[in-house]
Amino acid sequence: MMRVRAMASGIASPVSAAAARFARIAAVGAVVVLSASWATAQQLDKPIEERVKANESGAESQKRVEEIATATDGLIGEYRLTMKKIESLDIFNNQLRSVVQSQDEELASLQRQIDGVEEVSRSVTPLMLKMIDSLDRFVDVDLPFDVQKRKDRVNKLRVLMRRSDVADAERYRNILEAYQIENDYGRTIESYGGTVSREGAEVPVSFLRVGRLALLYKTDDGAEVGFYNTNSRAFEPLGSDYMGWVSQALRVAKKQAAPELIKVPLPRPQQATGGQG
């Protein structure tokens, strides 16, 4: 029994020693491995940090690139828009130059016309003055109807010619209007009130103008009718047989009766006398 135990102890002891050595070797290997891993980890930390920093720097660079690209796109868009505006302005300016040139030509033409008008005005003014004088003389030799009103019209024309704020065209228009009114008297019939001198007294009458053929009257008391004799240039009474005709003509002129034929006295034309000598 003692031998067996001894043998067993002898056998077990070398195994335990080997296991211990293996354990020490394993521990040493683990330490070596750990040391190597730690050293490797230390060696890798720096590249990793640098890589992280590089990635972060790359992200920032990418962000700046994108911002620059966005700004560049905006500038390109503004540039294109500006170029379109410049092109439109060029077209507009060319059109304006054409318009200005046309206006300059029109101004030159207007200036020539103004110069011509001034020259015409110097010729027209004497003509207008002669027309007013002729109209005034015509009123004097015409039948004496509405004399004061017609004279006032001529005097207004004379005043108009002296006013500096009235253009020649307006003066000429007023003169032609006065001539037209005088012309219309020749184809109208009119009745108006007035007086006729009889034995130094003014007798109230109703005048009857039949165009420029005749100027008749009827006293307001109905006692007398008469006419203006262009030969004697005076009012003369008519016979009683004209009373009905003149009264009816007055009603027609006052629109109190329908138009009808009117019997009016006409003076005998005077025989022209004189000759060449």
Kinemage of the C-alpha trace (Angstrom):
@kinemage 1
@onewidth
@group {chain A} dominant
@subgroup {mainchain}
@vectorlist {calphas} color= white
{ca met a 1} P 0.000 0.000 0.000
{ca met a 2} L 2.774 2.392 0.772
{ca arg a 3} L 4.457 1.727 -2.546
{ca val a 4} L 1.281 2.269 -4.414
{ca arg a 5} L 0.734 5.643 -2.737
{ca ala a 6} L 4.305 6.573 -3.334
{ca met a 7} L 4.026 5.781 -6.954
{ca ala a 8} L 0.820 7.652 -7.173
{ca ser a 9} L 2.377 10.652 -5.512
{ca gly a 10} L 5.340 10.414 -7.763
{ca ile a 11} L 3.143 10.351 -10.766
{ca ala a 12} L 0.872 13.180 -9.607
{ca ser a 13} L 3.611 15.557 -8.689
{ca pro a 14} L 5.114 15.963 -12.145
{ca val a 15} L 1.654 16.583 -13.649
{ca ser a 16} L 0.896 19.332 -11.208
{ca ala a 17} L 4.164 21.005 -11.932
{ca ala a 18} L 3.543 20.889 -15.624
{ca ala a 19} L 0.091 22.331 -15.130
{ca ala a 20} L 1.515 25.109 -13.061
{ca arg a 21} L 4.132 25.875 -15.678
{ca phe a 22} L 1.444 25.832 -18.358
{ca ala a 23} L -0.659 28.140 -16.281
{ca arg a 24} L 2.264 30.503 -15.866
{ca ile a 25} L 3.011 30.286 -19.546
{ca ala a 26} L -0.650 30.935 -20.367
{ca ala a 27} L -0.714 33.841 -17.963
{ca val a 28} L 2.434 35.229 -19.452
{ca gly a 29} L 1.010 34.698 -22.938
{ca ala a 30} L -2.182 36.415 -21.917
{ca val a 31} L -0.161 39.274 -20.507
{ca val a 32} L 1.887 39.396 -23.678
{ca val a 33} L -1.266 39.217 -25.781
{ca leu a 34} L -2.930 41.897 -23.711
{ca ser a 35} L 0.173 43.999 -23.863
{ca ala a 36} L 0.317 43.575 -27.592
{ca ser a 37} L -3.388 44.337 -27.922
{ca trp a 38} L -3.003 47.410 -25.763
{ca ala a 39} L -0.042 48.544 -27.737
{ca thr a 40} L -1.936 47.861 -30.970
{ca ala a 41} L -4.930 49.721 -29.615
{ca gln a 42} L -2.738 52.659 -28.751
{ca gln a 43} L -1.245 52.549 -32.200
{ca leu a 44} L -4.758 52.490 -33.815
{ca asp a 45} L -6.257 55.245 -31.682
{ca lys a 46} L -4.361 57.990 -33.416
{ca pro a 47} L -5.275 56.955 -36.982
{ca ile a 48} L -8.861 56.497 -35.905
{ca glu a 49} L -8.927 59.942 -34.342
{ca glu a 50} L -7.328 61.373 -37.427
{ca arg a 51} L -9.861 59.534 -39.592
{ca val a 52} L -12.726 60.866 -37.492
{ca lys a 53} L -11.299 64.337 -37.738
{ca ala a 54} L -10.841 63.870 -41.457
{ca asn a 55} L -14.453 62.691 -41.779
{ca glu a 56} L -15.663 65.674 -39.774
{ca ser a 57} L -13.480 67.991 -41.856
{ca gly a 58} L -14.790 66.324 -45.026
{ca ala a 59} L -18.375 66.822 -43.869
{ca glu a 60} L -17.703 70.485 -43.212
{ca ser a 61} L -15.958 70.803 -46.553
{ca gln a 62} L -18.893 69.083 -48.260
{ca lys a 63} L -21.263 71.446 -46.498
{ca arg a 64} L -19.211 74.448 -47.629
{ca val a 65} L -19.098 73.029 -51.161
{ca glu a 66} L -22.860 72.620 -51.156
{ca glu a 67} L -23.307 76.160 -49.820
{ca ile a 68} L -20.955 77.520 -52.462
{ca ala a 69} L -22.770 75.501 -55.147
{ca thr a 70} L -26.114 76.879 -53.957
{ca ala a 71} L -24.755 80.434 -53.902
{ca thr a 72} L -23.217 79.879 -57.347
{ca asp a 73} L -26.553 78.648 -58.724
{ca gly a 74} L -28.224 81.729 -57.264
{ca leu a 75} L -25.622 84.021 -58.811
{ca ile a 76} L -25.966 82.260 -62.140
{ca gly a 77} L -29.734 82.728 -61.954
{ca glu a 78} L -29.320 86.411 -61.106
{ca tyr a 79} L -26.810 86.803 -63.916
{ca arg a 80} L -29.180 85.252 -66.446
{ca leu a 81} L -32.050 87.417 -65.180
{ca thr a 82} L -29.835 90.499 -65.376
{ca met a 83} L -28.810 89.618 -68.921
{ca lys a 84} L -32.480 89.263 -69.905
{ca lys a 85} L -33.217 92.647 -68.342
{ca ile a 86} L -30.282 94.176 -70.207
{ca glu a 87} L -31.552 92.659 -73.451
{ca ser a 88} L -35.047 94.018 -72.787
{ca leu a 89} L -33.619 97.439 -71.920
{ca asp a 90} L -31.595 97.452 -75.142
{ca ile a 91} L -34.750 96.753 -77.136
{ca phe a 92} L -36.651 99.403 -75.158
{ca asn a 93} L -33.884 101.969 -75.616
{ca asn a 94} L -33.781 101.310 -79.355
{ca gln a 95} L -37.526 101.843 -79.502
{ca leu a 96} L -37.214 105.032 -77.458
{ca arg a 97} L -34.532 106.322 -79.802
{ca ser a 98} L -36.917 105.785 -82.704
{ca val a 99} L -39.719 107.564 -80.837
{ca val a 100} L -37.450 110.464 -79.859
{ca gln a 101} L -36.264 110.786 -83.437
{ca ser a 102} L -39.859 110.826 -84.648
{ca gln a 103} L -40.777 113.437 -82.027
{ca asp a 104} L -37.837 115.582 -83.061
{ca glu a 105} L -39.059 115.444 -86.644
{ca glu a 106} L -42.587 116.348 -85.514
{ca leu a 107} L -41.240 119.247 -83.444
{ca ala a 108} L -39.301 120.516 -86.423
{ca ser a 109} L -42.442 120.251 -88.559
{ca leu a 110} L -44.519 122.049 -85.913
{ca gln a 111} L -41.931 124.788 -85.673
{ca arg a 112} L -42.089 125.275 -89.431
{ca gln a 113} L -45.884 125.421 -89.200
{ca ile a 114} L -45.708 127.933 -86.351
{ca asp a 115} L -43.379 130.101 -88.366
{ca gly a 116} L -45.836 129.836 -91.244
{ca val a 117} L -48.768 130.700 -88.961
{ca glu a 118} L -47.011 133.823 -87.762
{ca glu a 119} L -46.535 134.874 -91.350
{ca val a 120} L -50.160 134.067 -92.180
{ca ser a 121} L -51.284 135.919 -89.051
{ca arg a 122} L -49.650 139.083 -90.292
{ca ser a 123} L -51.693 138.754 -93.466
{ca val a 124} L -54.955 137.596 -91.841
{ca thr a 125} L -55.227 140.396 -89.276
{ca pro a 126} L -55.741 143.152 -91.883
{ca leu a 127} L -58.259 140.933 -93.635
{ca met a 128} L -60.266 140.450 -90.414
{ca leu a 129} L -60.281 144.181 -89.750
{ca lys a 130} L -61.605 144.811 -93.272
{ca met a 131} L -64.310 142.187 -92.748
{ca ile a 132} L -65.460 143.925 -89.548
{ca asp a 133} L -65.530 147.319 -91.279
{ca ser a 134} L -67.526 145.851 -94.179
{ca leu a 135} L -70.012 144.285 -91.768
{ca asp a 136} L -70.414 147.610 -89.958
{ca arg a 137} L -71.101 149.464 -93.230
{ca phe a 138} L -73.546 146.769 -94.316
{ca val a 139} L -75.587 147.241 -91.129
{ca asp a 140} L -75.716 150.964 -91.863
{ca val a 141} L -77.118 150.545 -95.386
{ca asp a 142} L -79.339 147.530 -94.660
{ca leu a 143} L -82.932 147.581 -93.470
{ca pro a 144} L -82.920 149.174 -89.996
{ca phe a 145} L -84.018 146.124 -88.002
{ca asp a 146} L -82.420 145.231 -84.650
{ca val a 147} L -79.903 147.954 -85.383
{ca gln a 148} L -78.592 148.289 -81.833
{ca lys a 149} L -78.151 144.549 -81.381
{ca arg a 150} L -76.315 144.240 -84.685
{ca lys a 151} L -74.093 147.244 -83.907
{ca asp a 152} L -73.252 145.754 -80.514
{ca arg a 153} L -72.186 142.571 -82.253
{ca val a 154} L -69.830 144.517 -84.514
{ca asn a 155} L -68.390 146.455 -81.557
{ca lys a 156} L -67.702 143.206 -79.700
{ca leu a 157} L -65.709 142.053 -82.706
{ca arg a 158} L -63.625 145.228 -82.577
{ca val a 159} L -62.940 144.666 -78.875
{ca leu a 160} L -62.034 141.058 -79.606
{ca met a 161} L -59.423 142.180 -82.110
{ca arg a 162} L -57.718 144.287 -79.414
{ca arg a 163} L -57.495 141.496 -76.838
{ca ser a 164} L -54.083 139.850 -76.529
{ca asp a 165} L -55.429 136.665 -74.924
{ca val a 166} L -57.523 135.679 -77.969
{ca ala a 167} L -55.984 133.685 -80.801
{ca asp a 168} L -56.453 134.684 -84.421
{ca ala a 169} L -58.398 131.486 -85.059
{ca glu a 170} L -60.926 132.433 -82.352
{ca arg a 171} L -61.216 135.958 -83.727
{ca tyr a 172} L -61.816 134.672 -87.237
{ca arg a 173} L -64.410 132.185 -85.945
{ca asn a 174} L -66.377 134.970 -84.251
{ca ile a 175} L -66.265 137.129 -87.390
{ca leu a 176} L -67.572 134.258 -89.521
{ca glu a 177} L -70.295 133.604 -86.956
{ca ala a 178} L -71.409 137.246 -87.182
{ca tyr a 179} L -71.505 136.980 -90.989
{ca gln a 180} L -73.549 133.779 -90.704
{ca ile a 181} L -76.088 135.502 -88.438
{ca glu a 182} L -76.443 138.339 -90.925
{ca asn a 183} L -76.871 135.819 -93.720
{ca asp a 184} L -79.620 134.002 -91.798
{ca tyr a 185} L -81.631 137.221 -91.545
{ca gly a 186} L -82.271 136.983 -95.281
{ca arg a 187} L -84.318 133.764 -94.972
{ca thr a 188} L -86.249 134.219 -91.741
{ca ile a 189} L -89.313 136.118 -90.559
{ca glu a 190} L -89.251 137.959 -87.234
{ca ser a 191} L -91.416 140.145 -85.032
{ca tyr a 192} L -90.106 142.415 -82.274
{ca gly a 193} L -91.137 145.576 -80.452
{ca gly a 194} L -89.909 149.136 -81.022
{ca thr a 195} L -90.945 152.680 -81.779
{ca val a 196} L -91.522 154.837 -84.858
{ca ser a 197} L -91.225 158.613 -84.910
{ca arg a 198} L -94.515 160.345 -85.714
{ca glu a 199} L -94.771 164.138 -85.543
{ca gly a 200} L -91.894 164.364 -83.083
{ca ala a 201} L -93.190 161.588 -80.844
{ca glu a 202} L -92.096 157.996 -80.480
{ca val a 203} L -95.031 155.696 -81.165
{ca pro a 204} L -94.766 152.095 -79.866
{ca val a 205} L -95.152 149.559 -82.651
{ca ser a 206} L -94.639 145.871 -83.489
{ca phe a 207} L -92.097 145.452 -86.262
{ca leu a 208} L -92.323 142.685 -88.843
{ca arg a 209} L -89.207 141.704 -90.766
{ca val a 210} L -89.724 139.502 -93.804
{ca gly a 211} L -86.240 138.320 -94.714
{ca arg a 212} L -84.541 141.335 -96.186
{ca leu a 213} L -87.443 142.051 -98.520
{ca ala a 214} L -89.476 144.235 -96.251
{ca leu a 215} L -89.613 145.809 -92.798
{ca leu a 216} L -93.170 146.631 -91.758
{ca tyr a 217} L -94.803 147.838 -88.552
{ca lys a 218} L -98.164 148.038 -86.861
{ca thr a 219} L -98.878 150.502 -84.081
{ca asp a 220} L -99.845 148.945 -80.775
{ca asp a 221} L -103.201 150.716 -80.887
{ca gly a 222} L -103.856 149.097 -84.295
{ca ala a 223} L -104.516 152.456 -85.934
{ca glu a 224} L -101.750 152.326 -88.506
{ca val a 225} L -99.529 149.987 -90.495
{ca gly a 226} L -96.505 151.037 -92.506
{ca phe a 227} L -93.206 149.960 -94.012
{ca tyr a 228} L -89.615 151.115 -94.409
{ca asn a 229} L -89.050 152.723 -97.799
{ca thr a 230} L -85.483 151.947 -98.905
{ca asn a 231} L -85.633 154.744 -101.468
{ca ser a 232} L -86.472 157.456 -98.990
{ca arg a 233} L -84.829 155.586 -96.116
{ca ala a 234} L -87.767 156.362 -93.865
{ca phe a 235} L -90.860 154.667 -92.449
{ca glu a 236} L -94.037 155.460 -94.350
{ca pro a 237} L -97.658 154.525 -93.605
{ca leu a 238} L -99.593 152.056 -95.741
{ca gly a 239} L -103.178 152.050 -96.813
{ca ser a 240} L -105.826 150.357 -94.698
{ca asp a 241} L -106.000 147.484 -97.212
{ca tyr a 242} L -102.670 146.263 -95.799
{ca met a 243} L -103.956 146.134 -92.229
{ca gly a 244} L -105.225 142.565 -92.518
{ca trp a 245} L -102.104 141.309 -94.290
{ca val a 246} L -99.690 142.841 -91.785
{ca ser a 247} L -101.750 141.653 -88.818
{ca gln a 248} L -101.828 138.090 -90.152
{ca ala a 249} L -98.092 138.179 -90.940
{ca leu a 250} L -97.388 139.308 -87.371
{ca arg a 251} L -99.330 136.331 -86.033
{ca val a 252} L -97.304 134.013 -88.301
{ca ala a 253} L -94.023 135.567 -87.135
{ca lys a 254} L -95.096 135.151 -83.491
{ca lys a 255} L -96.023 131.501 -84.251
{ca gln a 256} L -99.636 132.257 -83.448
{ca ala a 257} L -100.816 131.151 -86.893
{ca ala a 258} L -99.789 128.664 -89.538
{ca pro a 259} L -97.367 129.901 -92.215
{ca glu a 260} L -99.033 131.290 -95.331
{ca leu a 261} L -98.376 133.655 -98.206
{ca ile a 262} L -97.798 137.215 -97.045
{ca lys a 263} L -98.524 140.324 -99.070
{ca val a 264} L -95.827 142.920 -98.525
{ca pro a 265} L -95.235 146.245 -100.265
{ca leu a 266} L -92.005 146.642 -102.181
{ca pro a 267} L -90.722 150.053 -103.218
{ca arg a 268} L -90.180 150.716 -106.895
{ca pro a 269} L -86.481 150.385 -107.720
{ca gln a 270} L -84.859 153.709 -108.487
{ca gln a 271} L -83.563 154.149 -112.001
{ca ala a 272} L -79.813 154.284 -112.138
{ca thr a 273} L -78.463 157.560 -113.390
{ca gly a 274} L -75.091 158.818 -114.405
{ca gly a 275} L -72.586 157.462 -116.851
{ca gln a 276} L -69.030 157.614 -117.949
{ca gly a 277} L -67.604 161.018 -118.529
